């Protein structure tokens, strides 16, 4: 039952969709972060507001640069939250993939108890192990039930 879920294509490819979604969220954060906070202002990812500073220098008493930097600061939080959320989703997808690989390897690597008993009986029939070895090993396998 558990092995069939591992072979389901939707289960195996779900992590890919998470990576795509994570990158999309991060790209959206970058796009939001590149938007100017005002006509003379920079953006959260490029905060330089040289035009606003020049305007302030030419017009004494003007506080355009200060307003620009306040707007940039206000826009920075959503920008970095989107970028961080995208990175977290990508990391979650990678963790899911690693766990599924390990789980799949464990399922494939460990033969079932029935298979182990059949193999033991085959070894006994072929004379590869003695009756005593067969009894001891079979008892160990049956103790796992």
N, CA, C and O of each residue as an XYZ file, in Angstrom:
580
protein
N       0.822     -1.189      0.000
C       0.000      0.000      0.000
C       0.867      1.253      0.000
O       0.642      2.174     -0.786
N       1.861      1.281      0.891
C       2.734      2.451      0.976
C       3.572      2.577     -0.284
O       3.824      3.691     -0.743
N       4.006      1.467     -0.849
C       4.819      1.492     -2.050
C       4.078      2.052     -3.254
O       4.684      2.699     -4.108
N       2.741      1.804     -3.334
C       1.978      2.323     -4.464
C       1.889      3.831     -4.422
O       1.884      4.471     -5.473
N       1.819      4.417     -3.244
C       1.771      5.882     -3.136
C       3.085      6.492     -3.618
O       3.098      7.593     -4.168
N       4.173      5.784     -3.413
C       5.472      6.299     -3.846
C       5.607      6.288     -5.364
O       6.368      7.073     -5.931
N       4.862      5.389     -6.026
C       4.944      5.285     -7.475
C       3.916      6.169     -8.170
O       3.932      6.269     -9.397
N       3.028      6.810     -7.426
C       2.019      7.691     -7.996
C       2.702      8.936     -8.572
O       3.389      9.643     -7.835
N       2.530      9.224     -9.876
C       3.211     10.380    -10.483
C       2.860     11.703     -9.816
O       3.704     12.596     -9.742
N       1.619     11.845     -9.325
C       1.247     13.101     -8.674
C       2.049     13.291     -7.396
O       2.443     14.414     -7.082
N       2.297     12.224     -6.654
C       3.080     12.308     -5.432
C       4.542     12.604     -5.760
O       5.179     13.415     -5.088
N       5.061     11.963     -6.766
C       6.465     12.141     -7.109
C       6.749     13.518     -7.680
O       7.844     14.047     -7.490
N       5.786     14.109     -8.375
C       6.033     15.395     -9.020
C       5.556     16.586     -8.210
O       5.765     17.728     -8.618
N       4.924     16.346     -7.082
C       4.432     17.442     -6.255
C       5.535     18.385     -5.817
O       5.322     19.596     -5.747
N       6.697     17.856     -5.525
C       7.812     18.691     -5.080
C       8.261     19.641     -6.191
O       8.732     20.743     -5.913
N       8.115     19.215     -7.451
C       8.496     20.083     -8.567
C       7.580     21.305     -8.601
O       8.035     22.430     -8.806
N       6.287     21.069     -8.399
C       5.335     22.187     -8.392
C       5.616     23.131     -7.240
O       5.447     24.343     -7.378
N       6.043     22.595     -6.101
C       6.397     23.462     -4.982
C       7.607     24.333     -5.325
O       7.644     25.511     -4.970
N       8.580     23.764     -6.004
C       9.752     24.548     -6.408
C       9.334     25.642     -7.385
O       9.772     26.786     -7.261
N       8.493     25.300     -8.350
C       8.008     26.294     -9.308
C       7.263     27.408     -8.574
O       7.475     28.588     -8.852
N       6.389     27.030     -7.634
C       5.640     28.032     -6.873
C       6.583     28.896     -6.038
O       6.405     30.112     -5.961
N       7.574     28.281     -5.419
C       8.536     29.036     -4.614
C       9.320     30.045     -5.438
O       9.512     31.188     -5.025
N       9.772     29.608     -6.608
C      10.492     30.535     -7.483
C       9.566     31.653     -7.964
O       9.982     32.807     -8.066
N       8.306     31.306     -8.260
C       7.355     32.324     -8.714
C       7.128     33.377     -7.631
O       7.066     34.570     -7.926
N       7.004     32.938     -6.386
C       6.809     33.884     -5.286
C       8.054     34.753     -5.116
O       7.941     35.961     -4.904
N       9.225     34.156     -5.206
C      10.461     34.942     -5.086
C      10.596     35.950     -6.222
O      10.990     37.093     -5.994
N      10.272     35.533     -7.441
C      10.330     36.452     -8.581
C       9.324     37.585     -8.388
O       9.619     38.740     -8.693
N       8.136     37.252     -7.880
C       7.146     38.301     -7.604
C       7.700     39.292     -6.576
O       7.495     40.500     -6.701
N       8.393     38.782     -5.572
C       9.016     39.656     -4.584
C      10.061     40.563     -5.200
O      10.163     41.736     -4.841
N      10.828     40.030     -6.118
C      11.846     40.844     -6.794
C      11.180     41.907     -7.660
O      11.616     43.057     -7.680
N      10.126     41.524     -8.373
C       9.412     42.502     -9.214
C       8.823     43.608     -8.348
O       8.933     44.788     -8.682
N       8.197     43.229     -7.238
C       7.641     44.228     -6.320
C       8.769     45.104     -5.772
O       8.610     46.317     -5.638
N       9.894     44.490     -5.460
C      11.022     45.216     -4.895
C      11.708     46.162     -5.851
O      12.423     47.066     -5.421
N      11.504     45.971     -7.137
C      12.111     46.867     -8.130
C      11.211     48.039     -8.504
O      11.632     48.941     -9.227
N       9.973     48.027     -8.013
C       9.047     49.125     -8.308
C       9.442     50.360     -7.506
O       9.693     50.276     -6.304
N       9.494     51.501     -8.177
C       9.861     52.755     -7.510
C       8.805     53.123     -6.479
O       7.610     52.910     -6.686
N       9.262     53.673     -5.378
C       8.366     54.097     -4.303
C       7.746     55.459     -4.588
O       6.851     55.886     -3.858
N       8.189     56.138     -5.609
C       7.672     57.444     -5.995
C       8.388     57.920     -7.244
O       9.332     57.278     -7.703
N       7.944     59.045     -7.799
C       8.520     59.492     -9.066
C      10.004     59.832     -8.957
O      10.751     59.605     -9.908
N      10.446     60.368     -7.828
C      11.863     60.705     -7.645
C      12.585     59.693     -6.751
O      13.762     59.855     -6.428
N      11.857     58.653     -6.362
C      12.381     57.710     -5.356
C      12.969     56.458     -6.003
O      12.697     56.127     -7.157
N      13.773     55.794     -5.213
C      14.298     54.501     -5.606
C      13.294     53.409     -5.245
O      12.109     53.684     -5.055
N      13.769     52.181     -5.153
C      12.914     51.043     -4.823
C      13.515     50.302     -3.635
O      14.652     50.574     -3.249
N      12.770     49.373     -3.053
C      13.326     48.625     -1.921
C      14.617     47.863     -2.259
O      15.490     47.721     -1.403
N      14.739     47.383     -3.472
C      15.954     46.647     -3.846
C      17.050     47.561     -4.397
O      18.223     47.188     -4.404
N      16.678     48.737     -4.851
C      17.647     49.742     -5.308
C      17.232     51.058     -4.637
O      16.583     51.895     -5.264
N      17.603     51.239     -3.373
C      17.047     52.344     -2.587
C      17.630     53.731     -2.865
O      17.248     54.692     -2.198
N      18.514     53.858     -3.799
C      19.114     55.169     -4.050
C      18.077     56.133     -4.623
O      17.426     55.842     -5.627
N      17.940     57.262     -3.980
C      17.006     58.308     -4.417
C      17.791     59.585     -4.709
O      17.515     60.641     -4.139
N      18.750     59.478     -5.582
C      19.620     60.596     -5.911
C      18.821     61.796     -6.440
O      19.130     62.938     -6.100
N      17.805     61.547     -7.262
C      17.004     62.644     -7.809
C      16.300     63.416     -6.691
O      16.245     64.646     -6.718
N      15.765     62.691     -5.713
C      15.095     63.355     -4.593
C      16.098     64.146     -3.760
O      15.773     65.230     -3.275
N      17.298     63.629     -3.589
C      18.324     64.340     -2.833
C      18.748     65.618     -3.570
O      18.963     66.653     -2.939
N      18.868     65.551     -4.885
C      19.206     66.740     -5.678
C      18.081     67.765     -5.578
O      18.331     68.962     -5.435
N      16.841     67.284     -5.654
C      15.692     68.178     -5.528
C      15.712     68.897     -4.179
O      15.463     70.100     -4.105
N      16.012     68.147     -3.109
C      16.110     68.750     -1.773
C      17.233     69.790     -1.720
O      17.085     70.829     -1.077
N      18.337     69.520     -2.382
C      19.471     70.447     -2.369
C      19.130     71.743     -3.113
O      19.573     72.822     -2.719
N      18.350     71.633     -4.181
C      17.974     72.812     -4.964
C      16.862     73.629     -4.303
O      16.816     74.850     -4.453
N      16.003     72.987     -3.602
C      14.881     73.664     -2.928
C      15.040     73.476     -1.434
O      14.719     72.412     -0.904
N      15.503     74.438     -0.787
C      15.690     74.314      0.665
C      14.321     74.186      1.335
O      13.346     74.816      0.926
N      14.279     73.379      2.343
C      13.029     73.142      3.063
C      12.224     71.986      2.486
O      11.270     71.526      3.113
N      12.589     71.518      1.321
C      11.897     70.382      0.721
C      12.355     69.102      1.424
O      13.537     68.937      1.724
N      11.441     68.236      1.671
C      11.781     66.959      2.356
C      11.401     65.771      1.487
O      10.900     64.762      1.985
N      11.635     65.892      0.215
C      11.280     64.839     -0.732
C      12.115     63.584     -0.485
O      11.583     62.474     -0.495
N      13.411     63.753     -0.264
C      14.285     62.583     -0.055
C      13.864     61.811      1.194
O      13.815     60.581      1.174
N      13.563     62.518      2.272
C      13.125     61.849      3.492
C      11.848     61.066      3.278
O      11.709     59.946      3.771
N      10.911     61.651      2.544
C       9.653     60.954      2.225
C       9.923     59.728      1.356
O       9.313     58.676      1.546
N      10.834     59.871      0.412
C      11.198     58.731     -0.445
C      11.724     57.564      0.391
O      11.305     56.420      0.214
N      12.636     57.869      1.291
C      13.227     56.790      2.090
C      12.207     56.168      3.032
O      12.307     54.979      3.336
N      11.229     56.936      3.502
C      10.159     56.353      4.325
C       9.300     55.415      3.474
O       8.932     54.328      3.920
N       8.988     55.834      2.264
C       8.203     54.975      1.363
C       8.970     53.696      1.010
O       8.406     52.603      0.965
N      10.252     53.864      0.765
C      11.087     52.696      0.447
C      11.106     51.735      1.630
O      10.974     50.525      1.446
N      11.268     52.255      2.828
C      11.263     51.408      4.024
C       9.935     50.675      4.183
O       9.913     49.497      4.540
N       8.839     51.363      3.922
C       7.519     50.745      4.040
C       7.326     49.645      2.998
O       6.681     48.634      3.276
N       7.875     49.835      1.813
C       7.726     48.835      0.753
C       8.721     47.683      0.896
O       8.553     46.643      0.259
N       9.744     47.854      1.715
C      10.773     46.818      1.852
C      10.248     45.575      2.553
O      10.608     44.460      2.176
N       9.406     45.744      3.563
C       8.917     44.586      4.325
C       8.167     43.592      3.434
O       8.501     42.407      3.453
N       7.162     44.025      2.648
C       6.489     43.051      1.781
C       7.424     42.426      0.741
O       7.289     41.252      0.396
N       8.360     43.216      0.256
C       9.310     42.699     -0.733
C      10.119     41.550     -0.150
O      10.180     40.466     -0.731
N      10.735     41.789      0.989
C      11.584     40.759      1.595
C      10.768     39.587      2.108
O      11.254     38.456      2.127
N       9.526     39.843      2.527
C       8.669     38.732      2.970
C       8.321     37.816      1.799
O       8.312     36.595      1.955
N       8.035     38.387      0.631
C       7.755     37.565     -0.549
C       8.985     36.756     -0.960
O       8.888     35.562     -1.242
N      10.121     37.409     -0.989
C      11.347     36.701     -1.377
C      11.648     35.583     -0.386
O      11.975     34.468     -0.792
N      11.540     35.870      0.905
C      11.801     34.849      1.930
C      10.790     33.716      1.853
O      11.163     32.550      1.986
N       9.515     34.035      1.640
C       8.486     32.988      1.526
C       8.789     32.070      0.350
O       8.643     30.853      0.456
N       9.209     32.645     -0.766
C       9.564     31.828     -1.923
C      10.726     30.901     -1.628
O      10.718     29.738     -2.031
N      11.722     31.411     -0.927
C      12.886     30.577     -0.576
C      12.464     29.463      0.373
O      12.928     28.330      0.240
N      11.592     29.767      1.325
C      11.119     28.748      2.273
C      10.356     27.652      1.533
O      10.529     26.471      1.835
N       9.517     28.027      0.571
C       8.761     27.031     -0.198
C       9.711     26.155     -1.016
O       9.516     24.942     -1.094
N      10.724     26.748     -1.621
C      11.705     25.955     -2.388
C      12.446     24.993     -1.462
O      12.622     23.822     -1.798
N      12.879     25.478     -0.301
C      13.567     24.592      0.655
C      12.653     23.479      1.143
O      13.096     22.342      1.311
N      11.382     23.793      1.372
C      10.426     22.755      1.787
C      10.295     21.691      0.708
O      10.230     20.501      1.016
N      10.256     22.105     -0.549
C      10.167     21.148     -1.649
C      11.410     20.262     -1.711
O      11.307     19.060     -1.956
N      12.565     20.847     -1.493
C      13.812     20.057     -1.499
C      13.799     19.055     -0.348
O      14.198     17.904     -0.524
N      13.349     19.481      0.816
C      13.274     18.565      1.970
C      12.294     17.434      1.681
O      12.577     16.273      1.980
N      11.142     17.768      1.100
C      10.154     16.740      0.744
C      10.772     15.748     -0.231
O      10.570     14.541     -0.097
N      11.511     16.235     -1.195
C      12.138     15.350     -2.184
C      13.171     14.435     -1.530
O      13.215     13.239     -1.819
N      13.991     14.988     -0.660
C      15.017     14.182      0.007
C      14.364     13.111      0.875
O      14.794     11.958      0.868
N      13.336     13.485      1.617
C      12.636     12.516      2.471
C      12.002     11.420      1.625
O      12.071     10.244      1.981
N      11.381     11.799      0.497
C      10.746     10.785     -0.348
C      11.778      9.858     -0.974
O      11.523      8.664     -1.132
N      12.932     10.391     -1.329
C      13.995      9.532     -1.871
C      14.459      8.551     -0.802
O      14.618      7.361     -1.076
N      14.676      9.042      0.408
C      15.112      8.156      1.492
C      14.060      7.106      1.808
O      14.389      5.940      2.027
N      12.787      7.516      1.834
C      11.709      6.569      2.125
C      11.613      5.529      1.026
O      11.461      4.340      1.308
N      11.701      5.965     -0.232
C      11.630      5.048     -1.358
C      12.804      4.080     -1.329
O      12.629      2.893     -1.601
N      13.986      4.564     -1.008
C      15.167      3.700     -0.928
C      15.003      2.674      0.172
O      15.376      1.513      0.003
N      14.442      3.095      1.307
C      14.247      2.169      2.422
C      13.243      1.087      2.049
O      13.431     -0.077      2.403
N      12.174      1.457      1.334
C      11.167      0.482      0.929
C      11.761     -0.490     -0.077
O      11.522     -1.695      0.005
N      12.528      0.023     -1.019
C      13.130     -0.833     -2.035
C      14.267     -1.681     -1.467
O      14.447     -2.822     -1.891
N      15.033     -1.148     -0.520
C      16.212     -1.839     -0.017
C      15.849     -2.972      0.942
O      16.519     -4.004      0.941
N      14.832     -2.812      1.742
C      14.481     -3.816      2.743
C      13.468     -4.799      2.161
O      12.326     -4.428      1.892
N      13.889     -6.070      1.963
C      12.930     -7.059      1.469
C      11.893     -7.361      2.548
O      12.161     -7.244      3.744
N      10.722     -7.746      2.101
C       9.652     -8.042      3.050
C      10.008     -9.294      3.859
O      10.886    -10.073      3.487
N       9.311     -9.452      4.949
C       9.542    -10.603      5.829
C       9.242    -11.902      5.082
O       9.970    -12.885      5.217
N       8.167    -11.898      4.295
C       7.808    -13.092      3.523
C       8.916    -13.443      2.530
O       9.243    -14.617      2.353
N       9.488    -12.436      1.888
C      10.573    -12.671      0.938
C      11.795    -13.238      1.646
O      12.459    -14.135      1.128
N      12.090    -12.715      2.829
C      13.237    -13.215      3.594
C      13.041    -14.669      4.006
O      13.985    -15.458      3.961
N      11.821    -15.028      4.409
C      11.541    -16.424      4.800
C      11.624    -17.332      3.576
O      12.169    -18.432      3.662
N      11.092    -16.887      2.439
C      11.187    -17.683      1.209
C      12.644    -17.893      0.809
O      13.020    -18.988      0.391
N      13.456    -16.866      0.933
C      14.874    -16.968      0.599
C      15.572    -17.943      1.551
O      16.412    -18.742      1.137
N      15.214    -17.861      2.814
C      15.783    -18.773      3.812
C      15.406    -20.221      3.490
O      16.254    -21.111      3.561
N      14.144    -20.460      3.139
C      13.700    -21.814      2.777
C      14.413    -22.315      1.528
O      14.759    -23.493      1.444
N      14.636    -21.431      0.554
C      15.366    -21.813     -0.653
C      16.796    -22.223     -0.308
O      17.298    -23.220     -0.827
N      17.450    -21.461      0.564
C      18.814    -21.789      0.985
C      18.850    -23.145      1.683
O      19.790    -23.919      1.502
N      17.828    -23.425      2.478
C      17.768    -24.700      3.194
C      17.559    -25.857      2.210
O      18.235    -26.882      2.304
N      16.625    -25.694      1.267
C      16.355    -26.742      0.265
C      17.582    -27.028     -0.592
O      17.836    -28.173     -0.966
N      18.343    -25.974     -0.901
C      19.523    -26.148     -1.753
C      20.730    -26.630     -0.957
O      21.799    -26.853     -1.525
N      20.568    -26.789      0.337
C      21.646    -27.292      1.166
C      22.711    -26.266      1.504
O      23.817    -26.626      1.906
N      22.388    -25.000      1.345
C      23.351    -23.948      1.639
C      23.474    -23.682      3.140
O      24.499    -23.182      3.604
N      22.423    -24.020      3.898
C      22.469    -23.867      5.359
C      21.956    -25.148      6.002
O      21.175    -25.889      5.404
N      22.400    -25.396      7.218
C      21.997    -26.602      7.937
C      20.611    -26.410      8.550
O      20.056    -25.311      8.539
N      20.070    -27.493      9.080
C      18.762    -27.453      9.737
C      18.799    -26.534     10.950
O      17.857    -25.780     11.193
N      19.894    -26.596     11.714
C      20.018    -25.752     12.897
C      20.039    -24.263     12.508
O      19.353    -23.444     13.120
N      20.838    -23.925     11.479
C      20.893    -22.531     11.020
C      19.531    -22.071     10.517
O      19.103    -20.947     10.778
N      18.858    -22.959      9.791
C      17.536    -22.624      9.280
C      16.574    -22.318     10.427
O      15.848    -21.325     10.386
N      16.571    -23.178     11.453
C      15.660    -22.982     12.590
C      15.959    -21.680     13.340
O      15.038    -20.963     13.730
N      17.242    -21.378     13.540
C      17.631    -20.176     14.277
C      17.239    -18.916     13.476
O      16.655    -17.981     14.024
N      17.564    -18.911     12.192
C      17.272    -17.737     11.366
C      15.767    -17.542     11.175
O      15.272    -16.415     11.174
N      15.045    -18.661     11.014
C      13.593    -18.542     10.872
C      12.955    -18.027     12.153
O      12.015    -17.234     12.105
N      13.460    -18.473     13.296
C      12.939    -17.990     14.580
C      13.186    -16.480     14.721
O      12.319    -15.747     15.197
N      14.356    -16.033     14.310
C      14.656    -14.590     14.355
C      13.689    -13.794     13.466
O      13.183    -12.743     13.858
N      13.450    -14.319     12.270
C      12.534    -13.622     11.358
C      11.109    -13.614     11.912
O      10.414    -12.603     11.817
N      10.678    -14.717     12.480
C       9.323    -14.776     13.031
C       9.169    -13.904     14.278
O       8.070    -13.442     14.584
N      10.266    -13.679     14.991
C      10.217    -12.769     16.146
C       9.965    -11.324     15.724
O       9.502    -10.517     16.529
N      10.265    -10.993     14.471
C      10.036     -9.636     13.962
C       8.565     -9.340     13.743
O       8.174     -8.180     13.607
N       7.741    -10.392     13.707
C       6.300    -10.179     13.542
C       5.765     -9.574     14.755
O       4.566     -9.307     14.835
